[in-house]
């Protein structure tokens, strides 16, 4: 018995016992002079210096009441854009009903005027079945007042609606969103402003003259500025020139809303110098970056691997009244640690700022540091960090140990990584499926698939059930080193005795590899399993295979496996016949036609492919 068969036999035994995730050079100079009038218009700015206090008053109250409202009034909190956004953002995560009540109170009784970003946040608060009426009220209110739904917010709302199978809401929201987009771009002066600014090679008298001719200063408002900035996102430096020009030319008083709007546009690789200049300028006028703007820009920086910028932004926000949460700190640390070679200087800058602002290291922050240390192979320091974590009252768990296993596998210390499982069990921490998956994937990445399958058997013997993620890891590992049939046998065994439902991607990848090795029988069996698991039919590689290499019997078996019905759709037959013709296999195509059901042979679409069907149809 060869090694592969031994491994599969071992796996079967374990399963029988335990049946059980514009380039900068083409843009324009942004340094327009700012007149004294523009500066003086900002001297009366105020904002709440204690937004956290306001949040805590609301959070700690059992119910909304007149007493609570009076307490908020007595706290002398000033409800600026930033402070309202901060309170709403934090309440939306913990107490969405209180966020709704606070919004209604601050707008209805305190005269606060919401911006498009505040409205968009409330849409996210109301995007559930219990508050659908409030959701559509806000949508209509935004359209009525000429506001727009932010692109990212729209996509998040659609995702949430789809996840809860609310198809009607998706359709209606999309209709409103598209109408808003049309209004923003086409309707009125916004389109003209954007067109003039985008088409200009520079900023001079010609551009200013054309803009002045529009006389849009009579319509200037925060919302108009935001709409223009939104359409100029691909041209951040031109957006900034326009932003400064309306302040200089018309004495327009930029607010916290418009400052946050321009920062969202400038937060890109080609305009970071301007981003920080405007950030400092905004603070000099008494404004702050709001929490929603921070989170959007921070996510963008992290997504684009602009980690130095992400850390600097985090540090600056932690010095403001609108501090990011512990979770935001953990996400940033996790992102830094996720790089192939994490920058430990950035890690400790984040941690130092977190501690400097009066926070005590949480378990998630400890894990962020530990993850970075293990990822760069500093295992002695990582061990010290685990000791410090224990001293702080946090016992290492599956997350902590999984990070250690990942780092050891990355350093090619596979034997040490495997021993961590024993260490976990000695310390009373039972390895979960994610921990096992990281260990097994580490062995697959190191081209030690045989040991990976042995680990799978050990895992099952210990009573931990495999899942689709782990199966995908193993199948991909096997396909990179062994015959695709080995991957097929493993998948079939895991489905049969382990009750695993493979991912669609696993099926597709394995089918393609099998057909490349001309393993048609195994491929068809997988196609049948896909159908049983209610995945869409995966026909493309089969059509290519049977048209090039397959027999008539292969084609019939494929067509039969393709549909739940006795016979698949006519289009399936059409694809096969056409592909066979393209390969010059007219004789085999005619032979296949003779063996097809009568309704297929006589169908118009089929007869048109073969010409005069009477010459060979019986």
N, C-alpha and C positions, 0 to 999 in steps of 0.2 A: 504493500500500500504506500503510494507516494505521499509527500508532505501535505499537498493540498487536500487530498482525500482524508488524511488523518485530521487535519484542521476542521474540515466540514463534519467529520464524524464526531469530533469533540463538541462542535457547536450543536449538532443534533441532540447529543446526549444532554447537554446543558439545557437546551430548550425543552426537552421532554420532562426534565425534572422540575424546571421552573417555567411553566407556560404563562408566561406573563408578557432651529433661524438669517474808443477810436484811438487808435493808438495815440499816445501822448503827443507825438510830434505833429499830428494833424489837428490838435485842439488849440484852444486860444488862450491868450494871457488872461489870468483871472484877477490880477491885482489892480482892480479899479479903486480909485480913492474913495474913502467914506467921509462924507461931509459932516461937520459938527452937528447939524440938525438931526442927522440919522442917529448919531450917538446919543444926543440929548433926549430923544424920544423914548429911550429905554430906561430912564432914570427912576421911573415909578414902579418898576417890576417888583413883585413879591411872590413868595411861594412858601408852602408849609415847611417849616424847619424840622417838624417832627411827624413825618408821614407814618412812621412805624407806630407812633402813639395812637394815631387815628385808627389805624388798622387793628391794633390790639383792643381798643375800646369796643369796636364793632364785633370782633371775633369772640371776645369773652362774654358778650351779652347773650342771654338765652334767647330773647326774642327782640324784634324791632318794636320800639315803643316811643311814646312822647318823651319819656325820661331819658332814653338813649339819645334822641335828637337834641334834647337840651344839653346833655353832657357833651355832645359834639360841638354845639354852639359855644358852650362855656370854655372848651379847650382852646378857643380862639384859633382854630386851624384855618388857614387860608387855602381855598380849594383851587389850586392852579391846575393846568393841564398835567404837569408831571405828578403832582400829589394824587390827583384823582386816578390817573392811570396806575400809579403804584398800588393804591388801595384796591382798586378793581382787579388788577392783575393777581394780587395775592389772595384776595377773597375768592376769585374765580377758581383757584386751585383747591381751596379748603372748604369754602361755604358759598357755592354759586347762588343760592337763594338770597343770601345776605348781600352778595354783589349786586343782584338785581334790585333789592330794596334800597341799597345805598345809592345806586345810579338814579333811581326814580326820585329819591329825596334830594340829592345834590342838584339835580336838574330842575325838579319841580318847585323846591322850596328855597334853594340857595342861588338860583339863577345861573348855574353853571351851563356854559354852552359847549356841547360835545363837539369834538373834531371827528374827522372820518376814521382815525385810528381808534378813538374811544368807541365809536359806533361799531367798528369791526370787532373789537374785543367783546362787546356785548352780544354780537351775533354768535360768537363762539360760546358764550355763557348760555345763550338760549337755544343752542342747537341740540335739543333733546325733545323727546315726545311730550314731556310734561309742560313745556313752555313754548310750544309751536306758535301760539297766537302772538306772544311777545316777539318771537323771531321775525315773523312776517311784518309786524308793526314797525320794527327797526329797519327792515329792508325798504319798506315803503317810505319811511321817514327820511332815510338816506337819499333815496331817489328824488323825493320831493324837495329836499334842501340842496340837491346838486352834488352830494358826496359820492364817493366811489368805494367799492370793496377792494381792499388790498389783494393783489394776486395770490400771495402766500396764504392769506386767510381764506380766500375762495377755495383754493386747492385743499386746505385742511378741512373745510366744511363739507366739500364734496366727498372727501375720503371718509369722514365720519358718517355721513348719510348713507354711503354705499355699504359701509361695514354693518350698519343696522338695517340694511335692506329697505331704505326709505327712497325708493326710486322716484316717486312723485316730487319729493322735495328737491332731489338732484335736478330734475327737469325744469322745475319752476325757478329755482335759484340760478341755474345756468341762463335761463331766458332773461332774468333781471340783470345778471352780471354782464351779459353781452350787450344789453341795452345801455347799461352804464358806460361800458367801454366805448360804444358808438357815441354816446352823449359827450364823453370826455374828449374824444379825439376829433369828432366831426362837427359837433354842434358849437356854434358861436366862435368866440375869439381864440379859444385854446389852440385849435388846429392851426390858425394863422400865425400865432406867436411861435409855435413849435416849428412850423415850416420855415419861417424867416430865420430863426436861430440855427436850425440844422443846416440850412443851405448856405449860410455865411461862411466865408473862409477866415474871417477875423471879425473883431468887434470895432466898428468905426461909425462914422457919420451915416453911411449908407444904411446900416442895420438899424441904428437908432431912429433915423428918419422914417423908415418903413414901419417900425413899431409905434412911433409917435402918431403916425397917420391913422392907426387903428383906434386911437383915443380910448384904450381899454383901462386907463387909469380911473375912469369913473366906475369901473366894475371891480377894481382891485380888492381882493379879500384873501384871507388865509387859504380858503378853499381853491380859489383860482390859481394862486401860487403853487399849491400842492398838485393840482391837476397838470400844470405845465411841467413841474419837476418830475412828475411820474412819467410823462411822455419823453423826457430828456434823459432817462436813466442810462441809455447807451452812450450819452455824451456828457459825462459828469462835469467836465471843466466848463463846457458851454452852459450847463445848468447853473453852475456857480456864478458865471458872469451875469446871467440873467437875474439871479437872486440878488446880487450886489447892485445891479443897475436899477432895479425897481426901487431899492432903498435910497439910492443916491438921487435918481431922477425925480421920483415922486414923493420922496420923504416917507415911503411906506414903512410902517413900524413892524418889523419882523417880530414874530412872537415865538414862544416856545414851540408851537405847532410847526411853524415854517422852518425853524432851525432844525428840529428833529427830521423834518421832511428832507432838507438838503443833506443832512448827514447820512440818511439812508441811501441817497444817490451817490455821495462821495466815498462811501465805504467800499472801494474797489482798488485793485493793485495799482492802477495808473493815476490814482488821485489821493494817495494816502497823505502826502504832505499837506494838501489843501484840507483834507479831512481833519487832521489835528489842529490846523490853524483855525478852522471854523469851530471846532470843539472848544478851544480855548477862548475864542471870541464870544461864543454863546455863554460860557460861564462868567466872563467878565461883565456881561449884561445881567447877570443874576438868574440865568436860565440853566436848566440841567437836561441831560439826555434822559428821556423817559424810559421806563423799564421795558416796555414793549419794543421800542427802537433798539435798545441794547441787545435784547435777546435775538432779534432778527439779524442784526449786524454780527453779533458774536457767532451765531450759527453759520453765517456766510463766511466769516473769517476761518472758522474751523473746517468747513466743507472745502474751502479752497487752499487749505494747509497754510494759511497766513497766521501761524501760531504766535509769532512775536507780537504781531498786531493784536491778536486776541488777548494775550496776556496783558499788554499795556492797557487795553480798553478795560479789562477786568480790574486792574489796579486803580484806574481812574474812577470807575464806578463805585468801587469799595470806599473811595474817599468822598463820595457824594451822599446825600440823604437817601438815595434810592438804591440801596445795596442789593446786589444779586443774592440769591438764596444759597444755602449749603449745597443743594442739588446742582445749581449752576456751576459751583466750584468743582464738584465731583465730575460733572460732564466735561469740563475743560481739562481736568487732570487726566481723565480717561482718554480724551482725544490726543493729548500730548503723548501719553504712554503708548498709544496705538501706532505711533510711527515706528519704522524699522529700527531707527536709532534715536530714541527719545532724548530730548535736550533737558538734562537734569537741572540746568540753571533756570529754565522756564518753570519747571515743576516747583522748585523751591521759592521762586518769586511769587507764585500763586499761593503757596502755603504760608509764606511769611506775611503776605498782605492779609490773608485770611485771619491769621493769629493777631496781627497788628491791630486789626479793627475790633478786637475784643472777643473773638470766637475761640471756642475750645475745639480741638480736632475731633471730628466725628469719625465713626467707623468708615464711612465712604471716603473721607479724605485720607485716612490712613491707607486704605486700599489703593487709592490713586497713587500715593507715594510708593507703596510696595510694588505696584504693577510696573511703574517706571524703572525701579531698581532691578527687578527680575528681568525685565525686557532687555536691559543693557548688560546683563550678566554680572551685576554686583550683588552676588548672593550672600556674602558676609554682611553687607549693609542691610540687605533685605531681611536677614535673620534678626538683626538688631531692631529693625523697624517692627517686626512681629512681636519682639519682646516688649517694646515700648507700647505697642497696641494692647498687649495683655495687661501691662501695668496700668493702662488707662481704663481697664475694665471691659475691653472688647476681645472676646475669644476668637481666634482664627476660625473661619467657616469655609464652606465650599468655594466661595469667591476667592478668599485669600490663598487657599491651597491650589486652586486651579491656576492662579497667576504664577505660582511657583513652578507648577508642572509645565506651563507654557514656556516660561523662561528657560527651564532646564532642557526641554525639547529643542528650543531654538538654539541653544548652545551645544546641541548634539550630545547631551548627557542623558541619554535615554534610560539607562539603568537607574540612575539617581531619580529620574522623573517617576519611574515605576515604583520606586521605594516610598515615594510620598503617599501612595495609597495606603501602605502599611502604617505610616506615621499618622495619617488621618484617623485610621481605625483605632490605633492605640490611644489617641486623644479623644475618642468618643465622637468623632465627626464622620458620619457615613457618606462616602462619595456618592454624588448624584449623577444623573445621566450626563450633565454638562461637563462635569469633571472627567468622567470616563471618555467623553467625546474628545476633549482637548488632548488627553493622553494618547488616545488611539490615532487622532489626526497627526500628532507629533511623530508617531512611528511611521505613518503613511508618507508624510513629507520627507522623512529620512530614508525612504525606500525600504523600510522593513515591514512589509505587508504581512508576512508570515507571523511575526510577533504581534502585529495589530489584531489579527484574527484570534490568536491565542488570548489576548487581553479581552476581546469581546466574549469569548467563552468563559473566562474568569469572571467577568462582570455579571453575566447571566447566572452563573453558579452562585454568585453572592446575592441573587434576588433582585438585581436592577434590570429593568426591562429596556430593551433597545427601542429607539424611535426613528423616524424618517430622517432626521438630521444625521444621526450616527450611521445609518445605512448608506446615505449619500456619500459621506466621508469615506467609508470603506470601499464602496463600489468604485468611486473615482480613483482611490489609491490602487486598487487591483487593476483597473483598466490601464493605469500608467506603467504597470510592470508585468502583468500576466495576460493570458488569453482572456478574451471577453467572456468565454464560457464559464470561467471561474467566478466572475462577477455575477453572471446569470444564476449559477448554482447557489451562491450566497444569498442573492435576493429572493429566490424561490423558497429557500429554507427559512429565511426570516419572515416571509409572508405566511408560509404554511404553519410553522410551529411557534413563531414569535408574535403573530398577529399584527405585524407592522404594515402600515399603508405607505408605500414609497411616495416620494414627491414626484410630480409630473416631470420635472427636469431630470430626475434619476432615470425614469423610464426612457425618456427621449435620448439621453446620452448613451445609455446601454444599448438601446435598439440600433442606433447609428453605428456603434462600434461592432456589434454583432453582424450587421449586414456588410460592413467593410471586410469582415473575415468570412463572409458567405455562410453565416450560421442562420439560415432562413427559418428553420423550425423553431429555434429558441426565440427569434424575434417575433414570430407570430404568437407564440405563447404569451409574451410580454404585452403584445397588442391586445390580447383578450383580457389580460389582467387590468390594463388601463381602462378598457371599456367597463369592466366590472367595478372599478373604482370611480366611475363616472367622470373620467377625464375626456376631453375632446379627442377625437380620432387623430392619430399621428400618421398620416398617409404618405407624405412626401418622399421619405427615403425608400419606402416599399415600392412606390410607383417607379422610381428610378431603378431600383434593383430588378424588379420583374421585367421591366422593358429592356434592360441590358443583358441580364444573365439568367433570369428566371424561366422556368418551364410554364406551360399552360396550367399545370396543376398548382404551381406556386401562385400564379395569378388568381386562380379560383379560390384557393385557401385564404389569400390576403383579402379578397373582396368579401368573402363570407365573414371573416373576423372583423371587418370594418364596421358592420352595422348590427344593431339589435334586432333588426327585422330579418325575414328570410333572405331578402336580397337588398343590398345597399342602394343608395340613390343612383339614378341614371348618370349623374355627373361623375360619380366615382368610376363607372365603366368608361365614360368618355375620356377621362384623364389617362387611364391605363392604355386604351386603344391608341390615343393620340401619341402618347409617349413611345409606344411600340412602333408606330409608323415613323416617328422621328429617328428611331434607331435602325430603320430599314428592315424591320421584322414583320412584314406584311403577312407572310405565311402563318406565323405563330398567332398574329392578331386574328386572322380568319378562323384558325383552329379554335381559338378561345371563344370567338363569337358563336360557333356551332354548339358550344357547351353552355352558353348562357341561357337563362330563362327566356321563354318566348316573348314576354313583354319588353325585354331588353333588346332582343334581336330585331323586333319590329318597330322600335321607337324611332321617331323622326330624327332625333339628334344623332342616333347611332347610324341609321341608314345613310345620312348625309356624309358621315365619315368614310363609309365604304363605297359610296357611289350607288350604283344600281344593285340593291340588296338581293333582287330576285335571282341573280346568277349563282348564289351560293347558300341562300337561307333555305332551310327545309321547313 
